[in-house]
Amino acid sequence: MPAPPVFPGEKADSIGQLATQLGLDPQALAHSIAAFNAACQPGSFNHPVLDDCHTTGLAPAKTHWARPLDTAPYYGYALKPGITFTYLGMKVNAQCAVHFKGQASPNLFAAGEIMAGNVLGKGYSAGVGITRGTAFGRIAGTEAARAARYYSAQKSEIRAQAAIKTAATGATA
Ligand SMILES: Cc1cc2nc3c(=O)[nH]c(=O)nc-3n(C[C@H](O)[C@H](O)[C@H](O)COP(=O)(O)OP(=O)(O)OC[C@H]3O[C@@H](n4cnc5c(N)ncnc54)[C@H](O)[C@@H]3O)c2cc1C
């Protein structure tokens, strides 16, 4: 019995029917399954260990747990490629300000995947993607708000100065 899948797959009483349900060419799937079944060598199936059930003549070989697919019901699951992490990204400093030609931008901040697709030199640490997005997202958000406040205050100051200048010009005229 297969482990419970995350996404529902297809179940059928024949390989041809399964192919149709999966949108595959029934003849091509039947051919692939027949070739796989013919390559399976007799052995003692033992799932918890690296057993001696293997294929011959297939590339790549299935080196363990190879058993002919000859008993209904048949199950099929559509596989789709996905990108878990990108690799490299925009350079940022400790405030998450994006660097351009070695200079920290005063008003562009980055966090998460765009900032450091793969911070791990090797291997995989569970939760690193979400942790990175959450921790640096908080910093980037705080700094972006600080920059917005700063530029907003500067704009108000410029407007105030312009108004004073206009008023002074009017008084002189
Ligand atoms: C299949 C899979 C499994 C994963 N499993 C794990 C795991 O178990 N643990 C873990 O830590 N990490 C995991 N990751 C990685 C993790 O999901 C990512 O590192 C993380 O979600 C990145 O967060 P982010 O906020 O940087 O980017 P995203 O989550 O990609 O957020 C970017 C957002 O920007 C939006 N957006 C894009 N363009 C625009 C635009 N022009 N205007 C407005 N919005 C826009 C997008 O719609 C999206 O909502 C997995 C990733 C995948 C794909």
The ligand as an SDF file (V2000), in Angstrom:
LIG
                    3D

 53 58  0  0  0  0  0  0  0  0999 V2000
    7.7580   23.4390   -3.2000 C   0  0  0  0  0  0  0  0  0  0  0  0
    8.5020   24.2970   -2.1940 C   0  0  0  0  0  0  0  0  0  0  0  0
    8.7000   23.8090   -0.9290 C   0  0  0  0  0  0  0  0  0  0  0  0
    9.3700   24.5850    0.0230 C   0  0  0  0  0  0  0  0  0  0  0  0
    9.5350   24.0990    1.2840 N   0  0  0  0  0  0  0  0  0  0  0  0
   10.0910   24.8510    2.2160 C   0  0  0  0  0  0  0  0  0  0  0  0
   10.1730   24.4020    3.5620 C   0  0  0  0  0  0  0  0  0  0  0  0
    9.7390   23.3030    3.9070 O   0  0  0  0  0  0  0  0  0  0  0  0
   10.7730   25.2150    4.4790 N   0  0  0  0  0  0  0  0  0  0  0  0
   11.2620   26.4280    4.1400 C   0  0  0  0  0  0  0  0  0  0  0  0
   11.7780   27.1240    5.0130 O   0  0  0  0  0  0  0  0  0  0  0  0
   11.2050   26.8870    2.8760 N   0  0  0  0  0  0  0  0  0  0  0  0
   10.6160   26.1440    1.9190 C   0  0  0  0  0  0  0  0  0  0  0  0
   10.5410   26.5980    0.6320 N   0  0  0  0  0  0  0  0  0  0  0  0
   11.1570   27.8790    0.3010 C   0  0  0  0  0  0  0  0  0  0  0  0
   10.2840   29.0280    0.7870 C   0  0  0  0  0  0  0  0  0  0  0  0
    8.9440   28.7830    0.4100 O   0  0  0  0  0  0  0  0  0  0  0  0
   10.7910   30.3330    0.1600 C   0  0  0  0  0  0  0  0  0  0  0  0
   12.1660   30.5070    0.4530 O   0  0  0  0  0  0  0  0  0  0  0  0
   10.0110   31.5160    0.7190 C   0  0  0  0  0  0  0  0  0  0  0  0
    8.6250   31.3610    0.5250 O   0  0  0  0  0  0  0  0  0  0  0  0
   10.4670   32.7890    0.0270 C   0  0  0  0  0  0  0  0  0  0  0  0
    9.7330   33.8630    0.5640 O   0  0  0  0  0  0  0  0  0  0  0  0
    9.7410   35.2630   -0.1310 P   0  0  0  0  0  0  0  0  0  0  0  0
    8.8180   36.1110    0.6560 O   0  0  0  0  0  0  0  0  0  0  0  0
   11.1500   35.7180   -0.3330 O   0  0  0  0  0  0  0  0  0  0  0  0
    9.1800   35.0140   -1.6160 O   0  0  0  0  0  0  0  0  0  0  0  0
    7.7460   34.5010   -2.0590 P   0  0  0  0  0  0  0  0  0  0  0  0
    7.1330   33.6220   -1.0230 O   0  0  0  0  0  0  0  0  0  0  0  0
    7.9500   33.9460   -3.4310 O   0  0  0  0  0  0  0  0  0  0  0  0
    6.8800   35.8250   -2.1040 O   0  0  0  0  0  0  0  0  0  0  0  0
    6.9770   36.7330   -3.1670 C   0  0  0  0  0  0  0  0  0  0  0  0
    5.6020   37.3310   -3.3430 C   0  0  0  0  0  0  0  0  0  0  0  0
    5.6910   38.4380   -4.2340 O   0  0  0  0  0  0  0  0  0  0  0  0
    4.5740   38.3920   -5.0700 C   0  0  0  0  0  0  0  0  0  0  0  0
    4.8980   39.1540   -6.2820 N   0  0  0  0  0  0  0  0  0  0  0  0
    5.7320   38.8190   -7.2900 C   0  0  0  0  0  0  0  0  0  0  0  0
    5.7790   39.7890   -8.2080 N   0  0  0  0  0  0  0  0  0  0  0  0
    4.9640   40.7620   -7.7680 C   0  0  0  0  0  0  0  0  0  0  0  0
    4.5910   42.0370   -8.2780 C   0  0  0  0  0  0  0  0  0  0  0  0
    5.0780   42.5130   -9.4270 N   0  0  0  0  0  0  0  0  0  0  0  0
    3.7230   42.7570   -7.5820 N   0  0  0  0  0  0  0  0  0  0  0  0
    3.2180   42.3210   -6.4080 C   0  0  0  0  0  0  0  0  0  0  0  0
    3.5470   41.1240   -5.8530 N   0  0  0  0  0  0  0  0  0  0  0  0
    4.3990   40.3570   -6.5470 C   0  0  0  0  0  0  0  0  0  0  0  0
    4.3360   36.9210   -5.3180 C   0  0  0  0  0  0  0  0  0  0  0  0
    3.0120   36.6820   -5.7480 O   0  0  0  0  0  0  0  0  0  0  0  0
    4.5990   36.3570   -3.9310 C   0  0  0  0  0  0  0  0  0  0  0  0
    3.4510   36.3560   -3.1230 O   0  0  0  0  0  0  0  0  0  0  0  0
    9.8540   25.8620   -0.3360 C   0  0  0  0  0  0  0  0  0  0  0  0
    9.6330   26.3470   -1.6340 C   0  0  0  0  0  0  0  0  0  0  0  0
    8.9740   25.5750   -2.5430 C   0  0  0  0  0  0  0  0  0  0  0  0
    8.7230   26.1240   -3.9250 C   0  0  0  0  0  0  0  0  0  0  0  0
  1  2  1  0
  2  3  1  0
  2 52  2  0
  3  4  2  0
  4  5  1  0
  4 50  1  0
  5  6  2  0
  6  7  1  0
  6 13  1  0
  7  8  2  0
  7  9  1  0
  9 10  1  0
 10 11  2  0
 10 12  1  0
 12 13  2  0
 13 14  1  0
 14 15  1  0
 14 50  1  0
 15 16  1  0
 16 17  1  0
 16 18  1  0
 18 19  1  0
 18 20  1  0
 20 21  1  0
 20 22  1  0
 22 23  1  0
 23 24  1  0
 24 25  2  0
 24 26  1  0
 24 27  1  0
 27 28  1  0
 28 29  2  0
 28 30  1  0
 28 31  1  0
 31 32  1  0
 32 33  1  0
 33 34  1  0
 33 48  1  0
 34 35  1  0
 35 36  1  0
 35 46  1  0
 36 37  1  0
 36 45  1  0
 37 38  2  0
 38 39  1  0
 39 40  1  0
 39 45  2  0
 40 41  1  0
 40 42  2  0
 42 43  1  0
 43 44  2  0
 44 45  1  0
 46 47  1  0
 46 48  1  0
 48 49  1  0
 50 51  2  0
 51 52  1  0
 52 53  1  0
M  END
$$$$
